[in-house]
Amino acid sequence: MREYPPAEELSRLQRLVDAMMPNVSVIHDGCFDFVVWNEAFARVRTDPGVLRPERRNLLWWMFTVERNRAMMRRWEPAARAVLSQFRAIVGSRPDDQRLELFQLRLVENPDLLLVAQLPATEQDHRRIMGQLAGHRSQAWSRATEPNAAEADGTRSHGVPERP
């Protein structure tokens, strides 16, 4: 089940993307769900607010909205990049029930045949491994390097802080 950020956080995120006007701006969560977007995004790309809540997702939108595919001159490379990012996230969070349910919805939907037609290439594998390695090295750095908070004893147990 999707967890929504607190209203105060959503309000701050909305102000952030609104400040990007007239540029297109959107923020996704860790499962690629649209969290907030600005008016430029709604006008140029799509308005996620008109989509059913379970369809307010970058992957779902990327592969099922024909208008989106038609608007993108280089749709296939963009789709491959999004898929490789999704594969990296799934690989790094194998016990995430929300991702597992989303994957089931993806493979059960006949409209998403395009996903199956874009198998991972060697370049995708390298990108995924690079993203995973970068994520792991950042977490390791946060866990092992002293910082100002540790120096005054405010952080304990060597647990990396959330990004």
Buried (B, 14 or more C-beta within 10 A) or exposed (E): EBEEBEEEEBEEBBEEBBEEEEEBBBBBBEBBBBBBBBBBBBEEBBEBEEBEEEBBBBBBBBBBBEEBBEEBEEBEEBBBBBBBBBBBBBEBBEEBEBBEBBBEBBEEEEEBEBBEEBEEEEEBEEBBEEBBEEBEEEBEEBEEEEEEEEEEEEBEEEEEEEE
